[in-house]
Amino acid sequence: MANANPQIDPMHSEEIGHGNSRAAWSMYGIMMVGFVIGGIAFAAHNHVVVYASVGIVILGLIVGWIMKKAGFGVGGPKSGFTH
């Protein structure tokens, strides 16, 4: 059986905050909207909206990258998270 003691378990010794930033959450939110809209449009056989939702997902990636470069990523000076 695996060791369940958090003082010895190497999984609990990793730094907290991986992906927990404004940039990551903004990217996730935009991409989730794109996936939901795309899924509904796909089920409704609306190809134009499906392709538009692909653009929304790509926009989410770009927004996340820009926010990370602007300092809102993990460990960035504007992240606002102190772990």
Summary of the structure (lengths in Angstrom):
residues: 83
radius of gyration: 17.9
end to end distance: 30.9
largest distance: 52.9
contacts: 216
relative contact order: 0.20
helix: 63%
strand: 0%
